[in-house]
């Protein structure tokens, strides 16, 4: 049983709480899927205005859906396709202000408008990607990106 610190009205404070708390959530005695599942619980609690958050896990030339919070989603995404598959293929963060304007976007939850996808890189290899969707256009700004990149680095230490 975990007691989470109280949520703040300030998004920077909430990101700092995630960054402080996340390393202590890691349990080296359980598998990566359990640790990623708990990570999603923490992020979902502290990040506002999102409708889907989860991991897509690398399996050879595909990504397969992993622990997430949100509506049931597509199970398999080929490397290089969609926003997630592009993050996997390039190893680079992908940000979309409005997915309805993005031809390379795979619709899973029709409510989604903005999307950010962060590759989780360990020893130079993409292990999985963290996908976050918001129902609000332009939801993710530089503050979100700065903190989400820190969070991605912490998650990479779980491997
Ligand atoms: N939109 C993603 C697919 C996953 S869902 O958003 C959860 C993409 O284009 O890769």
Backbone and ligand atoms as CSV (ligand in chain L), in Angstrom:
chain,resi,resn,atom,element,x,y,z
A,1,UNK,N,N,0.862,-1.208,0.000
A,1,UNK,CA,C,0.000,0.000,0.000
A,1,UNK,C,C,0.886,1.241,0.000
A,2,UNK,N,N,0.641,2.126,-0.965
A,2,UNK,CA,C,1.430,3.349,-1.072
A,2,UNK,C,C,0.594,4.543,-0.637
A,3,UNK,N,N,1.225,5.479,0.057
A,3,UNK,CA,C,0.542,6.734,0.369
A,3,UNK,C,C,1.172,7.805,-0.502
A,4,UNK,N,N,0.406,8.257,-1.490
A,4,UNK,CA,C,0.938,9.259,-2.404
A,4,UNK,C,C,0.919,10.631,-1.743
A,5,UNK,N,N,1.914,11.475,-2.066
A,5,UNK,CA,C,1.847,12.848,-1.578
A,5,UNK,C,C,0.625,13.544,-2.186
A,6,UNK,N,N,0.066,14.546,-1.485
A,6,UNK,CA,C,-1.134,15.202,-2.030
A,6,UNK,C,C,-0.843,15.915,-3.346
A,7,UNK,N,N,-1.853,15.932,-4.208
A,7,UNK,CA,C,-1.724,16.585,-5.504
A,7,UNK,C,C,-1.832,18.098,-5.325
A,8,UNK,N,N,-1.075,18.840,-6.156
A,8,UNK,CA,C,-1.102,20.306,-6.081
A,8,UNK,C,C,-1.928,20.859,-7.243
A,9,UNK,N,N,-2.244,22.155,-7.188
A,9,UNK,CA,C,-2.936,22.797,-8.321
A,9,UNK,C,C,-1.930,23.253,-9.377
A,10,UNK,N,N,-0.637,23.154,-9.030
A,10,UNK,CA,C,0.416,23.660,-9.907
A,10,UNK,C,C,1.084,22.494,-10.631
A,11,UNK,N,N,1.107,22.540,-11.953
A,11,UNK,CA,C,1.588,21.355,-12.688
A,11,UNK,C,C,3.077,21.094,-12.486
A,12,UNK,N,N,3.870,22.172,-12.290
A,12,UNK,CA,C,5.309,21.956,-12.050
A,12,UNK,C,C,5.500,21.214,-10.726
A,13,UNK,N,N,4.755,21.636,-9.707
A,13,UNK,CA,C,4.841,20.929,-8.414
A,13,UNK,C,C,4.480,19.451,-8.590
A,14,UNK,N,N,3.448,19.211,-9.379
A,14,UNK,CA,C,3.029,17.811,-9.570
A,14,UNK,C,C,4.113,16.999,-10.292
A,15,UNK,N,N,4.733,17.613,-11.299
A,15,UNK,CA,C,5.823,16.904,-11.975
A,15,UNK,C,C,6.971,16.631,-10.991
A,16,UNK,N,N,7.269,17.622,-10.133
A,16,UNK,CA,C,8.357,17.405,-9.156
A,16,UNK,C,C,8.023,16.260,-8.215
A,17,UNK,N,N,6.753,16.173,-7.843
A,17,UNK,CA,C,6.346,15.078,-6.956
A,17,UNK,C,C,6.539,13.730,-7.666
A,18,UNK,N,N,6.177,13.692,-8.946
A,18,UNK,CA,C,6.383,12.449,-9.703
A,18,UNK,C,C,7.877,12.096,-9.704
A,19,UNK,N,N,8.710,13.107,-10.009
A,19,UNK,CA,C,10.156,12.861,-10.135
A,19,UNK,C,C,10.763,12.397,-8.806
A,20,UNK,N,N,10.228,12.932,-7.696
A,20,UNK,CA,C,10.734,12.503,-6.390
A,20,UNK,C,C,10.258,11.100,-6.034
A,21,UNK,N,N,8.997,10.821,-6.375
A,21,UNK,CA,C,8.373,9.595,-5.879
A,21,UNK,C,C,8.684,8.374,-6.755
A,22,UNK,N,N,8.794,8.618,-8.069
A,22,UNK,CA,C,8.924,7.497,-9.016
A,22,UNK,C,C,10.089,6.544,-8.712
A,23,UNK,N,N,11.297,7.053,-8.403
A,23,UNK,CA,C,12.389,6.101,-8.144
A,23,UNK,C,C,12.078,5.145,-6.992
A,24,UNK,N,N,11.348,5.637,-5.979
A,24,UNK,CA,C,11.063,4.781,-4.818
A,24,UNK,C,C,9.961,3.766,-5.119
A,25,UNK,N,N,9.248,3.986,-6.215
A,25,UNK,CA,C,8.178,3.052,-6.605
A,25,UNK,C,C,8.769,1.786,-7.235
A,26,UNK,N,N,9.972,1.934,-7.783
A,26,UNK,CA,C,10.596,0.808,-8.486
A,26,UNK,C,C,10.887,-0.346,-7.523
A,27,UNK,N,N,10.437,-1.527,-7.898
A,27,UNK,CA,C,10.681,-2.733,-7.096
A,27,UNK,C,C,11.510,-3.697,-7.954
A,28,UNK,N,N,12.775,-3.859,-7.575
A,28,UNK,CA,C,13.672,-4.678,-8.417
A,28,UNK,C,C,13.337,-6.169,-8.324
A,29,UNK,N,N,12.477,-6.536,-7.386
A,29,UNK,CA,C,12.146,-7.964,-7.240
A,29,UNK,C,C,10.994,-8.412,-8.131
A,30,UNK,N,N,10.368,-7.460,-8.810
A,30,UNK,CA,C,9.267,-7.865,-9.703
A,30,UNK,C,C,9.627,-7.521,-11.147
A,31,UNK,N,N,8.816,-8.033,-12.091
A,31,UNK,CA,C,9.169,-7.829,-13.498
A,31,UNK,C,C,8.855,-6.405,-13.965
A,32,UNK,N,N,9.358,-6.100,-15.142
A,32,UNK,CA,C,9.241,-4.738,-15.679
A,32,UNK,C,C,7.773,-4.323,-15.858
A,33,UNK,N,N,6.908,-5.301,-16.201
A,33,UNK,CA,C,5.495,-4.959,-16.463
A,33,UNK,C,C,4.819,-4.437,-15.188
A,34,UNK,N,N,5.157,-5.051,-14.062
A,34,UNK,CA,C,4.589,-4.592,-12.792
A,34,UNK,C,C,5.074,-3.183,-12.483
A,35,UNK,N,N,6.358,-2.926,-12.712
A,35,UNK,CA,C,6.896,-1.594,-12.441
A,35,UNK,C,C,6.300,-0.546,-13.394
A,36,UNK,N,N,6.099,-0.929,-14.646
A,36,UNK,CA,C,5.496,0.020,-15.592
A,36,UNK,C,C,4.032,0.282,-15.228
A,37,UNK,N,N,3.338,-0.745,-14.746
A,37,UNK,CA,C,1.931,-0.575,-14.353
A,37,UNK,C,C,1.818,0.416,-13.193
A,38,UNK,N,N,2.674,0.271,-12.207
A,38,UNK,CA,C,2.639,1.209,-11.078
A,38,UNK,C,C,3.023,2.619,-11.514
A,39,UNK,N,N,3.936,2.707,-12.477
A,39,UNK,CA,C,4.329,4.022,-13.011
A,39,UNK,C,C,3.115,4.730,-13.609
A,40,UNK,N,N,2.316,3.975,-14.363
A,40,UNK,CA,C,1.120,4.577,-14.972
A,40,UNK,C,C,0.160,5.059,-13.888
A,41,UNK,N,N,0.002,4.281,-12.823
A,41,UNK,CA,C,-0.866,4.706,-11.722
A,41,UNK,C,C,-0.425,6.043,-11.162
A,42,UNK,N,N,0.901,6.204,-10.997
A,42,UNK,CA,C,1.451,7.446,-10.445
A,42,UNK,C,C,1.248,8.621,-11.410
A,43,UNK,N,N,1.561,8.399,-12.681
A,43,UNK,CA,C,1.458,9.491,-13.664
A,43,UNK,C,C,-0.002,9.906,-13.855
A,44,UNK,N,N,-0.887,8.935,-13.908
A,44,UNK,CA,C,-2.320,9.228,-14.120
A,44,UNK,C,C,-2.867,10.074,-12.964
A,45,UNK,N,N,-2.365,9.795,-11.772
A,45,UNK,CA,C,-2.821,10.537,-10.588
A,45,UNK,C,C,-2.376,12.001,-10.640
A,46,UNK,N,N,-1.155,12.246,-11.112
A,46,UNK,CA,C,-0.596,13.600,-11.015
A,46,UNK,C,C,-0.741,14.453,-12.287
A,47,UNK,N,N,-0.988,13.835,-13.436
A,47,UNK,CA,C,-1.043,14.631,-14.681
A,47,UNK,C,C,-2.501,14.895,-15.049
A,48,UNK,N,N,-2.834,16.174,-15.193
A,48,UNK,CA,C,-4.222,16.563,-15.481
A,48,UNK,C,C,-4.512,16.580,-16.978
A,49,UNK,N,N,-5.789,16.544,-17.282
A,49,UNK,CA,C,-6.296,16.777,-18.642
A,49,UNK,C,C,-5.747,15.782,-19.662
A,50,UNK,N,N,-5.739,14.521,-19.272
A,50,UNK,CA,C,-5.338,13.477,-20.224
A,50,UNK,C,C,-6.435,12.405,-20.245
A,51,UNK,N,N,-6.600,11.754,-21.399
A,51,UNK,CA,C,-7.629,10.717,-21.501
A,51,UNK,C,C,-7.040,9.319,-21.722
A,52,UNK,N,N,-5.750,9.263,-22.059
A,52,UNK,CA,C,-5.108,7.948,-22.238
A,52,UNK,C,C,-3.631,8.103,-21.905
A,53,UNK,N,N,-3.113,7.185,-21.120
A,53,UNK,CA,C,-1.673,7.181,-20.835
A,53,UNK,C,C,-1.226,5.739,-20.709
A,54,UNK,N,N,-0.169,5.387,-21.399
A,54,UNK,CA,C,0.269,3.997,-21.290
A,54,UNK,C,C,1.566,3.739,-22.035
A,55,UNK,N,N,2.014,2.519,-21.890
A,55,UNK,CA,C,3.240,2.086,-22.555
A,55,UNK,C,C,2.907,1.193,-23.742
A,56,UNK,N,N,3.658,1.361,-24.814
A,56,UNK,CA,C,3.714,0.375,-25.888
A,56,UNK,C,C,5.103,-0.250,-25.822
A,57,UNK,N,N,5.124,-1.569,-25.784
A,57,UNK,CA,C,6.368,-2.304,-25.541
A,57,UNK,C,C,6.954,-2.833,-26.847
A,58,UNK,N,N,8.264,-2.732,-26.974
A,58,UNK,CA,C,8.951,-3.202,-28.180
A,58,UNK,C,C,8.937,-4.722,-28.250
A,59,UNK,N,N,8.446,-5.230,-29.392
A,59,UNK,CA,C,8.550,-6.670,-29.681
A,59,UNK,C,C,8.984,-6.796,-31.130
A,60,UNK,N,N,10.276,-6.926,-31.335
A,60,UNK,CA,C,10.870,-6.991,-32.677
A,60,UNK,C,C,10.426,-5.791,-33.509
A,61,UNK,N,N,9.685,-6.022,-34.617
A,61,UNK,CA,C,9.322,-4.926,-35.516
A,61,UNK,C,C,7.990,-4.270,-35.157
A,62,UNK,N,N,7.489,-4.585,-33.989
A,62,UNK,CA,C,6.196,-4.039,-33.567
A,62,UNK,C,C,6.290,-3.426,-32.176
A,63,UNK,N,N,5.283,-2.609,-31.887
A,63,UNK,CA,C,5.008,-2.222,-30.504
A,63,UNK,C,C,3.721,-2.946,-30.115
A,64,UNK,N,N,3.667,-3.453,-28.899
A,64,UNK,CA,C,2.421,-4.057,-28.402
A,64,UNK,C,C,1.996,-3.308,-27.147
A,65,UNK,N,N,0.687,-3.214,-26.974
A,65,UNK,CA,C,0.200,-2.402,-25.856
A,65,UNK,C,C,0.625,-3.029,-24.523
A,66,UNK,N,N,1.021,-2.175,-23.600
A,66,UNK,CA,C,1.428,-2.611,-22.261
A,66,UNK,C,C,0.521,-1.966,-21.224
A,67,UNK,N,N,1.021,-1.791,-20.005
A,67,UNK,CA,C,0.199,-1.195,-18.957
A,67,UNK,C,C,-0.288,0.199,-19.367
A,68,UNK,N,N,-1.574,0.453,-19.163
A,68,UNK,CA,C,-2.133,1.762,-19.517
A,68,UNK,C,C,-3.343,2.082,-18.660
A,69,UNK,N,N,-3.755,3.343,-18.722
A,69,UNK,CA,C,-5.016,3.779,-18.128
A,69,UNK,C,C,-5.766,4.527,-19.219
A,70,UNK,N,N,-6.980,4.120,-19.481
A,70,UNK,CA,C,-7.770,4.734,-20.551
A,70,UNK,C,C,-8.620,3.670,-21.208
A,71,UNK,N,N,-9.220,4.035,-22.342
A,71,UNK,CA,C,-10.061,3.076,-23.054
A,71,UNK,C,C,-9.200,1.981,-23.676
A,72,UNK,N,N,-9.793,0.784,-23.908
A,72,UNK,CA,C,-9.049,-0.259,-24.625
A,72,UNK,C,C,-8.490,0.307,-25.929
A,73,UNK,N,N,-7.293,-0.139,-26.294
A,73,UNK,CA,C,-6.580,0.509,-27.382
A,73,UNK,C,C,-6.104,-0.505,-28.418
A,74,UNK,N,N,-5.488,0.007,-29.505
A,74,UNK,CA,C,-4.952,-0.918,-30.508
A,74,UNK,C,C,-3.824,-1.727,-29.854
A,75,UNK,N,N,-3.771,-3.015,-30.184
A,75,UNK,CA,C,-2.830,-3.896,-29.488
A,75,UNK,C,C,-1.448,-3.871,-30.119
A,76,UNK,N,N,-1.384,-3.641,-31.443
A,76,UNK,CA,C,-0.118,-3.824,-32.156
A,76,UNK,C,C,0.116,-2.662,-33.114
A,77,UNK,N,N,1.284,-2.050,-33.072
A,77,UNK,CA,C,1.612,-0.935,-33.980
A,77,UNK,C,C,2.946,-1.258,-34.653
A,78,UNK,N,N,2.980,-1.323,-36.001
A,78,UNK,CA,C,4.246,-1.606,-36.670
A,78,UNK,C,C,5.266,-0.483,-36.443
A,79,UNK,N,N,6.535,-0.860,-36.305
A,79,UNK,CA,C,7.631,0.112,-36.165
A,79,UNK,C,C,7.563,1.105,-37.325
A,80,UNK,N,N,7.603,2.411,-37.010
A,80,UNK,CA,C,7.586,3.432,-38.062
A,80,UNK,C,C,6.201,3.959,-38.373
A,81,UNK,N,N,5.141,3.275,-37.915
A,81,UNK,CA,C,3.783,3.755,-38.209
A,81,UNK,C,C,3.197,4.494,-37.012
A,82,UNK,N,N,2.363,5.496,-37.328
A,82,UNK,CA,C,1.710,6.254,-36.270
A,82,UNK,C,C,2.724,7.061,-35.460
A,83,UNK,N,N,2.224,7.748,-34.454
A,83,UNK,CA,C,3.092,8.596,-33.638
A,83,UNK,C,C,3.986,7.700,-32.771
A,84,UNK,N,N,3.389,6.628,-32.240
A,84,UNK,CA,C,4.173,5.718,-31.382
A,84,UNK,C,C,5.248,4.990,-32.187
A,85,UNK,N,N,4.847,4.466,-33.342
A,85,UNK,CA,C,5.799,3.722,-34.173
A,85,UNK,C,C,6.940,4.605,-34.666
A,86,UNK,N,N,6.652,5.901,-34.845
A,86,UNK,CA,C,7.705,6.847,-35.253
A,86,UNK,C,C,8.673,7.080,-34.089
A,87,UNK,N,N,8.125,7.213,-32.879
A,87,UNK,CA,C,9.006,7.381,-31.703
A,87,UNK,C,C,9.910,6.162,-31.557
A,88,UNK,N,N,9.369,4.978,-31.815
A,88,UNK,CA,C,10.178,3.754,-31.748
A,88,UNK,C,C,11.256,3.754,-32.830
A,89,UNK,N,N,10.859,4.070,-34.076
A,89,UNK,CA,C,11.811,4.002,-35.195
A,89,UNK,C,C,12.925,5.040,-35.072
A,90,UNK,N,N,12.578,6.236,-34.579
A,90,UNK,CA,C,13.567,7.329,-34.556
A,90,UNK,C,C,14.276,7.448,-33.207
A,91,UNK,N,N,13.675,6.904,-32.153
A,91,UNK,CA,C,14.235,7.070,-30.811
A,91,UNK,C,C,14.071,8.491,-30.306
A,92,UNK,N,N,13.173,9.250,-30.948
A,92,UNK,CA,C,13.004,10.669,-30.578
A,92,UNK,C,C,11.579,10.965,-30.114
A,93,UNK,N,N,11.495,11.888,-29.194
A,93,UNK,CA,C,10.192,12.338,-28.684
A,93,UNK,C,C,9.330,12.859,-29.836
A,94,UNK,N,N,8.052,12.518,-29.810
A,94,UNK,CA,C,7.106,13.006,-30.815
A,94,UNK,C,C,6.023,13.803,-30.106
A,95,UNK,N,N,5.715,14.970,-30.666
A,95,UNK,CA,C,4.647,15.769,-30.064
A,95,UNK,C,C,3.707,16.242,-31.166
A,96,UNK,N,N,2.416,16.064,-30.936
A,96,UNK,CA,C,1.403,16.456,-31.919
A,96,UNK,C,C,0.404,17.370,-31.214
A,97,UNK,N,N,0.244,18.605,-31.733
A,97,UNK,CA,C,-0.673,19.558,-31.080
A,97,UNK,C,C,-2.126,19.186,-31.330
A,98,UNK,N,N,-2.390,18.693,-32.572
A,98,UNK,CA,C,-3.769,18.339,-32.918
A,98,UNK,C,C,-3.715,17.112,-33.829
A,99,UNK,N,N,-4.115,15.991,-33.297
A,99,UNK,CA,C,-3.962,14.740,-34.056
A,99,UNK,C,C,-4.847,14.718,-35.299
A,100,UNK,N,N,-5.919,15.536,-35.318
A,100,UNK,CA,C,-6.791,15.536,-36.505
A,100,UNK,C,C,-6.074,16.169,-37.708
A,101,UNK,N,N,-4.981,16.893,-37.435
A,101,UNK,CA,C,-4.192,17.520,-38.508
A,101,UNK,C,C,-2.970,16.672,-38.866
A,102,UNK,N,N,-2.842,15.519,-38.235
A,102,UNK,CA,C,-1.623,14.708,-38.394
A,102,UNK,C,C,-1.956,13.441,-39.190
A,103,UNK,N,N,-1.397,13.329,-40.389
A,103,UNK,CA,C,-1.742,12.179,-41.241
A,103,UNK,C,C,-1.147,10.885,-40.686
A,104,UNK,N,N,-0.021,11.019,-39.979
A,104,UNK,CA,C,0.643,9.837,-39.440
A,104,UNK,C,C,0.179,9.560,-38.004
A,105,UNK,N,N,-1.120,9.459,-37.826
A,105,UNK,CA,C,-1.663,9.242,-36.480
A,105,UNK,C,C,-2.642,8.078,-36.538
A,106,UNK,N,N,-2.511,7.166,-35.593
A,106,UNK,CA,C,-3.432,6.028,-35.528
A,106,UNK,C,C,-4.476,6.354,-34.461
A,107,UNK,N,N,-5.735,6.376,-34.877
A,107,UNK,CA,C,-6.799,6.719,-33.925
A,107,UNK,C,C,-7.101,5.513,-33.046
A,108,UNK,N,N,-7.014,5.715,-31.738
A,108,UNK,CA,C,-7.422,4.654,-30.807
A,108,UNK,C,C,-8.585,5.160,-29.966
A,109,UNK,N,N,-8.410,6.315,-29.339
A,109,UNK,CA,C,-9.511,6.938,-28.604
A,109,UNK,C,C,-9.899,8.190,-29.380
A,110,UNK,N,N,-11.115,8.216,-29.952
A,110,UNK,CA,C,-11.517,9.371,-30.785
A,110,UNK,C,C,-11.555,10.686,-30.016
A,111,UNK,N,N,-11.543,10.612,-28.692
A,111,UNK,CA,C,-11.539,11.837,-27.881
A,111,UNK,C,C,-10.169,12.545,-27.918
A,112,UNK,N,N,-9.110,11.811,-28.264
A,112,UNK,CA,C,-7.750,12.369,-28.207
A,112,UNK,C,C,-7.555,13.495,-29.207
A,113,UNK,N,N,-6.917,14.582,-28.779
A,113,UNK,CA,C,-6.579,15.690,-29.670
A,113,UNK,C,C,-5.064,15.920,-29.709
A,114,UNK,N,N,-4.447,16.109,-28.528
A,114,UNK,CA,C,-2.998,16.293,-28.490
A,114,UNK,C,C,-2.360,14.986,-28.028
A,115,UNK,N,N,-1.122,14.774,-28.454
A,115,UNK,CA,C,-0.446,13.523,-28.091
A,115,UNK,C,C,1.054,13.764,-27.942
A,116,UNK,N,N,1.648,13.139,-26.944
A,116,UNK,CA,C,3.101,13.165,-26.811
A,116,UNK,C,C,3.567,11.725,-26.591
A,117,UNK,N,N,4.638,11.356,-27.276
A,117,UNK,CA,C,5.170,9.994,-27.147
A,117,UNK,C,C,6.668,10.086,-26.864
A,118,UNK,N,N,7.090,9.445,-25.770
A,118,UNK,CA,C,8.509,9.478,-25.375
A,118,UNK,C,C,9.111,8.088,-25.447
A,119,UNK,N,N,10.190,7.946,-26.200
A,119,UNK,CA,C,10.880,6.645,-26.188
A,119,UNK,C,C,11.598,6.442,-24.857
A,120,UNK,N,N,11.556,5.243,-24.344
A,120,UNK,CA,C,12.299,4.897,-23.133
A,120,UNK,C,C,13.511,4.105,-23.598
A,121,UNK,N,N,14.682,4.731,-23.436
A,121,UNK,CA,C,15.901,4.186,-24.031
A,121,UNK,C,C,16.822,3.641,-22.944
A,122,UNK,N,N,17.239,2.402,-23.130
A,122,UNK,CA,C,18.185,1.776,-22.195
A,122,UNK,C,C,19.332,1.183,-23.000
A,123,UNK,N,N,20.556,1.531,-22.608
A,123,UNK,CA,C,21.754,1.074,-23.331
A,123,UNK,C,C,21.617,1.300,-24.841
A,124,UNK,N,N,21.130,2.476,-25.207
A,124,UNK,CA,C,21.039,2.846,-26.620
A,124,UNK,C,C,19.890,2.210,-27.378
A,125,UNK,N,N,19.050,1.419,-26.697
A,125,UNK,CA,C,17.947,0.747,-27.397
A,125,UNK,C,C,16.602,1.213,-26.855
A,126,UNK,N,N,15.647,1.415,-27.766
A,126,UNK,CA,C,14.292,1.749,-27.323
A,126,UNK,C,C,13.652,0.479,-26.761
A,127,UNK,N,N,13.257,0.541,-25.476
A,127,UNK,CA,C,12.653,-0.621,-24.815
A,127,UNK,C,C,11.130,-0.581,-24.899
A,128,UNK,N,N,10.599,0.631,-24.854
A,128,UNK,CA,C,9.159,0.848,-24.931
A,128,UNK,C,C,8.949,2.329,-25.194
A,129,UNK,N,N,7.702,2.730,-25.440
A,129,UNK,CA,C,7.415,4.162,-25.545
A,129,UNK,C,C,6.292,4.488,-24.568
A,130,UNK,N,N,6.345,5.700,-24.036
A,130,UNK,CA,C,5.292,6.199,-23.159
A,130,UNK,C,C,4.424,7.135,-23.997
A,131,UNK,N,N,3.150,6.793,-24.120
A,131,UNK,CA,C,2.214,7.551,-24.961
A,131,UNK,C,C,1.199,8.257,-24.057
A,132,UNK,N,N,1.045,9.560,-24.247
A,132,UNK,CA,C,0.071,10.316,-23.449
A,132,UNK,C,C,-0.827,11.111,-24.395
A,133,UNK,N,N,-2.138,10.921,-24.238
A,133,UNK,CA,C,-3.125,11.612,-25.077
A,133,UNK,C,C,-3.962,12.550,-24.222
A,134,UNK,N,N,-4.322,13.682,-24.830
A,134,UNK,CA,C,-5.192,14.643,-24.140
A,134,UNK,C,C,-6.370,14.984,-25.045
A,135,UNK,N,N,-7.519,15.246,-24.461
A,135,UNK,CA,C,-8.651,15.678,-25.289
A,135,UNK,C,C,-8.554,17.154,-25.687
A,136,UNK,N,N,-7.480,17.850,-25.258
A,136,UNK,CA,C,-7.338,19.283,-25.535
A,136,UNK,C,C,-6.210,19.549,-26.536
A,137,UNK,N,N,-6.533,20.303,-27.584
A,137,UNK,CA,C,-5.531,20.716,-28.578
A,137,UNK,C,C,-4.408,21.465,-27.858
A,138,UNK,N,N,-3.169,21.216,-28.266
A,138,UNK,CA,C,-2.000,21.946,-27.722
A,138,UNK,C,C,-1.779,21.743,-26.225
A,139,UNK,N,N,-2.199,20.618,-25.711
A,139,UNK,CA,C,-2.143,20.397,-24.259
A,139,UNK,C,C,-0.702,20.396,-23.712
A,140,UNK,N,N,0.270,19.933,-24.532
A,140,UNK,CA,C,1.623,19.706,-23.989
A,140,UNK,C,C,2.558,20.844,-24.404
A,141,UNK,N,N,3.076,21.569,-23.398
A,141,UNK,CA,C,3.969,22.689,-23.683
A,141,UNK,C,C,5.404,22.331,-23.263
A,142,UNK,N,N,6.283,23.352,-23.291
A,142,UNK,CA,C,7.697,23.087,-22.981
A,142,UNK,C,C,7.910,22.599,-21.551
A,143,UNK,N,N,7.060,23.057,-20.651
A,143,UNK,CA,C,7.181,22.602,-19.252
A,143,UNK,C,C,6.878,21.105,-19.176
A,144,UNK,N,N,5.794,20.693,-19.857
A,144,UNK,CA,C,5.470,19.262,-19.867
A,144,UNK,C,C,6.631,18.459,-20.455
A,145,UNK,N,N,7.148,18.940,-21.579
A,145,UNK,CA,C,8.213,18.194,-22.264
A,145,UNK,C,C,9.449,18.063,-21.368
A,146,UNK,N,N,9.846,19.190,-20.757
A,146,UNK,CA,C,11.036,19.169,-19.898
A,146,UNK,C,C,10.879,18.112,-18.792
A,147,UNK,N,N,9.720,18.103,-18.167
A,147,UNK,CA,C,9.536,17.163,-17.053
A,147,UNK,C,C,9.298,15.737,-17.534
A,148,UNK,N,N,8.572,15.589,-18.630
A,148,UNK,CA,C,8.336,14.228,-19.131
A,148,UNK,C,C,9.648,13.585,-19.573
A,149,UNK,N,N,10.571,14.397,-20.098
A,149,UNK,CA,C,11.874,13.824,-20.477
A,149,UNK,C,C,12.636,13.337,-19.243
A,150,UNK,N,N,12.531,14.084,-18.135
A,150,UNK,CA,C,13.172,13.617,-16.893
A,150,UNK,C,C,12.541,12.307,-16.438
A,151,UNK,N,N,11.221,12.266,-16.532
A,151,UNK,CA,C,10.492,11.063,-16.102
A,151,UNK,C,C,10.890,9.865,-16.981
A,152,UNK,N,N,11.017,10.109,-18.294
A,152,UNK,CA,C,11.424,9.022,-19.201
A,152,UNK,C,C,12.797,8.470,-18.799
A,153,UNK,N,N,13.682,9.365,-18.382
A,153,UNK,CA,C,15.029,8.916,-17.956
A,153,UNK,C,C,14.935,8.057,-16.702
A,154,UNK,N,N,14.079,8.458,-15.774
A,154,UNK,CA,C,13.916,7.651,-14.550
A,154,UNK,C,C,13.368,6.265,-14.916
A,155,UNK,N,N,12.361,6.240,-15.801
A,155,UNK,CA,C,11.776,4.951,-16.185
A,155,UNK,C,C,12.836,4.057,-16.845
A,156,UNK,N,N,13.736,4.656,-17.599
A,156,UNK,CA,C,14.764,3.848,-18.283
A,156,UNK,C,C,15.666,3.121,-17.269
A,157,UNK,N,N,15.747,3.658,-16.049
A,157,UNK,CA,C,16.587,2.980,-15.023
A,157,UNK,C,C,15.897,1.723,-14.473
A,158,UNK,N,N,14.637,1.513,-14.814
A,158,UNK,CA,C,13.918,0.317,-14.347
A,158,UNK,C,C,14.351,-0.934,-15.124
A,159,UNK,N,N,15.022,-0.701,-16.265
A,159,UNK,CA,C,15.458,-1.852,-17.087
A,159,UNK,C,C,16.817,-2.350,-16.636
L,1,LIG,N1,N,-2.209,7.478,-31.480
L,1,LIG,C1,C,-1.175,6.495,-31.380
L,1,LIG,C2,C,-1.734,5.122,-31.171
L,1,LIG,C3,C,-1.927,4.747,-29.745
L,1,LIG,S1,S,-3.245,5.485,-29.010
L,1,LIG,O1,O,-3.180,6.945,-29.088
L,1,LIG,C4,C,-3.394,5.041,-27.434
L,1,LIG,C5,C,-0.289,6.529,-32.617
L,1,LIG,O2,O,-0.578,7.249,-33.578
L,1,LIG,O3,O,0.710,5.833,-32.635
